[in-house]
Amino acid sequence: LAEAAAKVAAEFEYPAEEVRRGVKEFMREMDEGLHKDGTSLSQIPTYVTSVPNGTEKGLYMAVDLGGTNFRVCSIQLHGNSTFTLTQSKVAIPRELMTAKTAKELFSFLAKQIEAFLQEHHNDHYQGVTRRKKEGAKVEEEDIFDMGFTFSFPVHQMAINRGTLIRWTKGFDIDDAIGKDVCKLLQDEIDLLDLPVRVAALVNDTVGTLMARSYTSPGKTGTLLGAIFGTGTNGAYVEKLEKIIKLSPSGDYDKSTGEMIVNTEWGSFDNAVAVLPNTAYDEALDADSVNPGVQMFEKRVSGMFLGEVLRRALASMVADPAVALFAPGPSAANPTVNSSTNVARDSPLFRVWGLDSSFLSLAHADSSPHCSVTRQALDRELGVSAASEEDARAVRAVAAAVGRRSARLSAVAIGAIVLATGALERPLPVEAEAGDQAELGVVDIGVDGSLVEFYPHFETYIREALREIEGIGEEGERRIRIGIAKDGSGVGAALIALVAGRMGA
């Protein structure tokens, strides 16, 4: 059984030469996406042209329509890389997710913003309302700039303009398709006479980058914001001159010479020219709602890892020569008295039957006789009295699937570090020793359950980064990876700040 598990685990190996091939192809697709639309890597311009450095101050708002909940936040930036967050969250009523008109949904959202202002910023809100009634002028600083995190596909034309392409996540309001979602929200805010301006449309990865850049130690701006969780994506800082498809006469600030680009890297190598491919990956893709796309995401993100593992384990159960979960007590395991049995309706035999959190649990199990994994097999997969050998086999395959995900993640990170020349930037000669070390850092902000909770995920990423030509051990040491919490809150507020400055 151990030999069979090692053989299946070996199918998920992603060796150094394959990592290097992946990086070359990723860089090629990055460049292609900067030249034209309709490519594997979308390389979407975000119109956000600067990143914070932690010295920014002020009170900003952010709202987040990410799915079934709507979150309203206010963020006080203290100017020393710290912030205070106040927030409220409300479930979207089911009937509004499929309303006849967009107005019904966006009117509800505006009313939540009004309720938030009344509860948390009532003095300011009432003061502005009173001055308006008295005919006095409302100053610019009395208006809250707000970032709008809208987690649905949009075609963005400016920092505060984007038309809805399609709904996902159970929403279906035909009337909103093709309309500017910022204007839909602003119109309802204006009807309630709220002192709020929808200043920016925000993608969650861009928010992650901004949040990390504000809170990261030292003066170095963050290069990349990446999410490794249920899904995966990244946004990075690119030179304007390299974004060939961007109209030079467009409505954006050109003074910094840079812009954040949203890669949409979940679709990297949809042709599977360089991505690793097993029978389990192919079967998962065929059974997914979108066969042939998001091929990188299907090998990396938490939404799919449990299903990849489930298919690998099911193939081992089906093979009589392997004998995974075979009936009969384990001779080498005196703690198991009853015969191993797999329930007929076990989630092991059901598509999407295994949650990805199981991988973390199995991979991290160091308990005597693998009792933690065996209990989880009983609880989650209906495998009663699994032997220690069974649990070790499951752990070996789970670890291989998780490690492949992390090594693939390093392809995206490494390609962006190399393509931007981040490791080649010269250090100022006059810098003090401490500054010299700080200015040599390439800062990366990450968020998501995999990078936060999966055992050794960052270790495996770093292991692969050292194997990439042009990075190596010296370059890997200069790459600082830090968790960026609450990108959709503080990140959205920071984008509103940047947008407010552009407006000014």
N, C-alpha and C positions, 0 to 999 in steps of 0.2 A: 504493500500500500504506500509506504514511504517513497519507494522508487517511482511508482505511478504518479504520485503527487509532484515529485521533483520534475518528472517529464512534462506534466501539464504546466507547472510553474515556469519551466524553460520556454514555453511558447510565448510567455509575456516578457521575455528578456528584450531589452532595448539597448544594444551595445553602443560603445562610444562612436564607432564609425557611422552608425545609423543616426545618432544624435547630431553629428557633424553634417550629414546629408540633409537632415531636417532643417538645420539652421540656414544652410545655403538656400534651400527652397523657400523658407519663410522670408528671407531677405529679398528674394526675387519677387515673391508675391506682394510684399510690402511696397516695393518700387512700382510694380504694375498697378496697384491700387491707388498710388499717388498720381498716376498719369491719367487714369480713366475710370469711369463707373462700370458696374456690372462684372467686377472681378471677384475671385474667391475671398480675398481679404478686402472688405469694403473700403477701409481707410477713409472714414467719414470725417470731414472737417467739422469742428465743433464751434468755431468762431470765438473760442476762449483763447486769448492771446497772451496771458501772463499767469504765472503761478505765485501764490503767496510765499512769504518768507518768515511768517510768525510775528511780524511787528504790526500787522493790521489790527485796527480797533473799530468798535462800533456795534450797533444792535441791528441784526438782520433777521429776515424771516425765511423759512423754507417750508414747502409742502411736498408731500410724496404720495402720489397715486401709484402704488406698486402692484396692486392686485385687488384683493377683497377689502383692504383697509385703506383709510386715508389718514395721513399723519400731518399735523401742523406743528411747527417748531419755531421758537425764536432763539437766536444764538447771540450771546454777548461775547464778542471777541475782546480779550483783555490786552492784546498787543505784546504778550510775552510767550507765545505758543500755547497758551491755555484759553479755554472758553467755558462758558456756562450754558447749558442747554435746558430749555423748558419745552415740554412737548405734550400733545394730547393725541389720542388715536381713536378713530371711530370706524365701525364696520360700514361698508357701503350696503344699503338695503338692496336685496336681490332684484327687486323690480326696477331699480335705477340702472342696474348693469345691462338691462335690455330695454331701456326706455325708448319711447317713440322718437324723442328729440334729444339732442345734445344739451339743450337748455335745462332740461329737468335734472340731469346729472351735475352740470357745472353750477347751477343755482344752489344745489345742495352743498357743493364744495365751498362756495363763497360764504354760505351761512355758517359753515364750520369755522372758517377764518374769522368771521365776525364774532362768534361765540368765544373763540380763543382770545381775541383782542379784549373783549369785555372782561374775561376772567383774569388774564395775566398782564394786560397793559391798559387797564381801563382809564387811568388818569390821562395818559397820552391820547388815547382814542377819543375820550369825551372832550378834551381840550381842543383837538383839531376840529371835531364836529361843531363845537360851540363857535369857534372862530369862523367857520364856514357860514354858519347861520347868521352871524353878525356882519357878514360881507367882508371880513378881514382876509388878507392874502395868506394862503397856506404856503409856508416856505418849503423848499426842496428837502431840507433835513427832517421835516415833519412826516415825510412819506417814507414808509418802509419799502426798501428794495427786497424783492422776494425771489428766491430760486424755486423753480417748479420741476421736481423730479417726476418724469412721466415715463413709466416703464413699458411703453408700447412702441411698435415700429413707427417712426416719424421721418419725414423728409425735412431736414433742418436747413433753413435758408439764411438765418442770422442767429445771433446769440439769444434773441428772444422771439424767434419766429420758427414754427415748424408745423407742417400739415400731417395729419394722421393718415398713415398708409393702410393699416388694418388693426382691428382689435384682436387681442388674445386673452387668455386667462378667464374665459367665461363672459366677457363683455361683448355686446353686440348691439351697437346703436348706429344704424346705417347713416343717419342724418349727420354724423360727425366725420365720416370718411372724407378726406380731402380738405378739411377745414383746419385753420390755424388754432391749435389747442391753447396757445397763450392768449390769443384774442378771445376765445370762448370763455376762458376763466376771467380775463380782465373785464369783459363786458358785464359779467354778473357781479364782480367786485364793485364796479362803478355804479351799478344800479343800487347797491347798498350804501354807496357813498363812503367806502372804507379808505383810509389813508395808506393804500398798498399798491405798489406797482409790480407787475409780473416782469421782472428784469431779465430773467434767464431761463431757458429750457435746458434741463440737466440730464445727462446720462449717468447712471450710477457708477460706472468705472471712472468717469471724469471727476465725479464727486470724491471718489476714493483717492485719486491723485491729489486733488486740492486739499482734502482733509489731512493727508499725510504730509504735504508740503508745509502746511501751517504748523503742525504739531511736531515735526521731526526735529531732532537736536541739531544745533549749529545753523550755519547760514546757507547750506547747500540746498538748492531747489530740487524737488523730486522729479525724476525723469519719467517714471512709469507708475501708473495705478493699475493694479490687476486684481481680478476676483477669481478665486478658486473655491467655489462652493457648489450649490445646486447646479449652477451653470458656470461658464468661464469666459472671460473677456478681458481686454486690456486697452488702456488709452495712454498715449505718451506724448512728449513734447517734441515737435518736429520743426525744422527750419521752413519758413514760409516759401522760400525759393524752390524747395523740393516738392511742394504740393502743386504740381503742374496743372491739375484739373480745376484748381480754384480760380475764379475770375478775379483778375487784379483790380477791377473796378468795384469789387464787392463791398458790402456794408460791414466792415470790420476794422479794428485798430491794427495798423501795419507797423507801428513804431517799435514794437519789441522784436520784430523779425521772426517771431515764432508763433505757432498755434498748436493747441492740443488736438491730436487726431485719435478718433475712436476706431480701433482696428477691426472690431467684430471678428476676432480671431477664432471663434468657435467653428467657422467655416474654412479654416486653413486646410489646404490640400483636400478639398472635396473629391478630387479625382483619385485619391489614395495612391499617389505616385511614390511618396516617401513615408507615409504613415505606416506604423506596424499594423498588420491585419491578420487576425486569427479567424477560425470558423465561428467562434463565439461573437466576435465583433460583427461579422457579416450577418449572422442570424439576428442579432439585436437590431441592426440597421433595417433589415427587411421587415421587422415587426414594429418599427417605430412609426410615429405619425408623419415623419418627414424623411423617407428613405433618400439616401444620396446626398444629404446636406448636413451641416454641423458635424462633419466627420471627426474633427479634432475634439470638439466638445464631447462626443460620444465615447472617447477614449480617456478623457481627463476628468470630467466633472462628476460631482456627487450624485447627480440624477441618474447616471448610467452605470457607475462602478458596481453597485449591488447586483444589477442585472447581468453584467459581464461575469461576475463571480458565480451567480446562480446557474448560468448556462454551463460554465466549466464544471461545477460540482454535479449538475444533473447528468452530464456526459460521463462522469466517473461512476455515478450510481448505475447508469444504464449498461456499463461495460462489465460483464461478469468476470473478466480477468482482473479487474481492479478491486472489486469488493469493498467499495466505500459504503459504510453503513450496512454492511452485510449482517444478517441475523446471526446471533451467537455471542456468548460472552467472550470477553477479551482475556486470553490466558495471561498476558503480561500486565493486566490491570485488575488487581484484586478488589478494587473499590466498586467494580460493576458486577452485580449479581444477576440482573435480569438480562434477557436477550434484547439486542438492538432492534428497533423497529421504526420504520418510516411511515407516518400516517398516510393513508390513501389520498387524503385531500391536502397533503403538505404543500405549503407555498413554494417549496422547492420545484414543483412541477407547474407552477403558474407564472406566466409572463409578468414581470415587475413584482414578483413575490418576495424579493429580498431587499431590505433597506440597506443603503450604503453604510449606515452607522455600524452594521455588523462587521464590516472590514476592519474598522478602527478597533473594535472590541477584540476580534480574533488576533489581529496583528500585535496588539499590546499585551496579550495574555501571557503572564509569566507565573500563573498560579500552579500549585502542585497538581499533577495529572491533568493539566489543562481544564480544570473544573469550570472556569468561567465560560470558556467556549462551549463546553458540553451542556452547561445549563442554558446558554443562548440558543443552541441547536434545538433543544427540547422546547424552549419557550417560543422561538420565532419560526422554526421550520418543522415542528412536529416530529423531530427525530428523538425518540426516547432511548435512554441508556446507551448513548453513543460511547464508543471506546476512546481511550486516550489516543490510540493510533489514528482513529477517525479525526479527532480534534486537531492532531498535529498536521494531518494531511490538509484539512480545511485551512489551517493557519498558514501553511506554506503557500497555498494558491492565493489566498487573500492578500498576503504580503507581496506576492509577485504582481498582482493587479494594481495595488496601491503604489508600488515602487515605479511601475511603468508610467502611471499617471503623473507622478512627480518629475520623472525624467523628461517626459513630454512637455511639462510646464517649463522646464529649463530651456527647451528649444525656443519658445516664444520670448522668454526673458533675455536669453543670450543673443538672439537675433536682433532685438531692439537695442540692446547695449552696443552691439557691433555696428549696426546700420546708422546709429546716431553719432558714432565716434565718441561716445561718452568717456571711454577709457583713454582716449588720445589727447584730451584737452590739456594744454600745458599748464603746469602749476606756476603761479607767480613767483619769481625769484625772490622778491622782497618779503614774501609771506613768512610769518613767524613759524616756528616748528609746529605748534599746535594747529595753526590755521592751515599749514601745508597739508597736514594729515586730513583735516576736515574738507579742504577743497579738492582732495583727491578721491573723495567718496562719491560713489554713484548710488543715489538713494532711490529705493523702490518701496512703494506702499502697497500692501496686500490686504485683502479681506476675504472672508468666506470660511465655511466650516472645515473644508479640507486643510487649508493652510493653518487654521487655528487649532484644530483638534486631532487631525490624523497623525498618528505617531511617526516621527522622523521625516515628515513631508519636506520640511526645509532642508534637512540634512541630505536627502536624496537629490533635491534640486541643486544644492551646492556641489555635490559629488559630480553631477552631470556638467555643471558650468565649468568645472576644472578641466573637463575633457574637450572643451570647445576651443578650436584654434583661434587665437586672438584674445582669449580670456585667460585660460590656464590658471595656475595656482595664485599667481600674483594678482591677476585681474579679479578673480573670485573673492580674494580677501578685501578688495576695495568696494565690493558690492554690498551695500547695507540694505537688508530686507526688514521692514517694520510693519506691524499691524496698523492699519488705518481704520479706526472705528468710526462708524456713523458717517460714511461718505454721503448718504442721501440727506443728512441733516446739515452738519457743519460744512460739508463740501458744497452743497447747494447754496448755502448762505455765502460762502466765499466766492462762488461764481456770480452771485447777485452783486457782491461788492465790486468785482472786476467790471461787470456790466454797468453798474452805476457810475464808475469812473469813466468808462468809455462814453456814456451818455453825457456826462459833465464836460 
